[in-house]
Amino acid sequence: MLELHRNSQKLRIHTARPRQRLRGAWHCCGWLALLLSCSSEARAQADQDSLWSVWQDTTQADTVRLTALSTFAWSGYLFSHPDSAYYFGQLMYNEAERLGLRKYMAYALRGQGVSYKVRDDNVKALACFLRSMEMSKDINDLAGVAGSLNNIGMLYFEQGDLPHALDYHQRSLQLRHQCATERARPVRMPTWAGCMPAWGSTIWP
């Protein structure tokens, strides 16, 4: 506290010490971070609510509804609540099966496979990827086959079986090149610098 004299009157001015000012700054930053976090969570929840509304809207095209449900499941729950992601994946699979949309059935299986992988159940993950791959083959969905091959390759890679991992990734890459040629667009090349693509990006080709 400083004391100043002005016109014979004593004025007292309180000044914060450096440590107090620093503590106050950290306090403000903490509240700001909390507010930003709450805002981000609110936006994410709003997005999830919107996707769920699209899924429940039977006036929408079937493929639009299924795509909304898949995004709802994989973006909202796959890594935070994989068991819930599996449940919604099964919901997607059942609806796609009812509608005869086998491409979306295969997509749901790939997502369920990743949910098993997140829970460290590689045996069931592999079974889902193989079922998805065979289903994609049956409907000549080369991009779907490539996605399943890529996921299987990632399983082998994480287990340290590099020869099998390389084989599956090369087969996946060949199909992706073929798809890119047919669609007249460039293919995204996977990197082999000691890392693999993120699991969340390998569900939908």
DAUR-V721756 format. One record per residue. N is the residue number from 1. NEAR is the number of other ideal C-beta (glycine too) atoms within 10 Angstrom. Layout:
BEGIN
n = {N N}
near = {NEAR NEAR}
END
This chain:
BEGIN
n = {1 2 3 4 5 6 7 8 9 10 11 12 13 14 15 16 17 18 19 20 21 22 23 24 25 26 27 28 29 30 31 32 33 34 35 36 37 38 39 40 41 42 43 44 45 46 47 48 49 50 51 52 53 54 55 56 57 58 59 60 61 62 63 64 65 66 67 68 69 70 71 72 73 74 75 76 77 78 79 80 81 82 83 84 85 86 87 88 89 90 91 92 93 94 95 96 97 98 99 100 101 102 103 104 105 106 107 108 109 110 111 112 113 114 115 116 117 118 119 120 121 122 123 124 125 126 127 128 129 130 131 132 133 134 135 136 137 138 139 140 141 142 143 144 145 146 147 148 149 150 151 152 153 154 155 156 157 158 159 160 161 162 163 164 165 166 167 168 169 170 171 172 173 174 175 176 177 178 179 180 181 182 183 184 185 186 187 188 189 190 191 192 193 194 195 196 197 198 199 200 201 202 203 204 205}
near = {6 8 8 9 8 7 5 5 7 8 10 8 8 6 8 10 8 7 8 10 11 11 12 11 10 10 10 10 10 10 10 10 10 10 10 10 10 10 10 10 10 10 10 12 11 10 14 15 11 13 20 15 12 17 23 11 11 7 6 15 8 15 13 13 20 25 19 20 23 24 17 23 27 24 15 19 19 23 15 9 15 21 11 14 25 24 15 24 28 15 16 28 19 12 18 23 13 9 14 9 18 16 16 22 22 28 28 31 28 29 27 29 30 26 29 20 23 19 14 8 15 15 8 15 24 17 15 25 28 15 17 27 22 13 21 27 14 10 14 8 21 17 17 26 24 25 26 29 24 24 26 24 26 24 19 19 18 13 11 7 14 11 8 14 20 14 15 22 22 13 16 23 18 14 21 22 14 14 18 14 11 10 10 6 9 9 16 11 9 17 9 12 5 5 9 17 15 9 19 14 10 25 24 15 20}
END
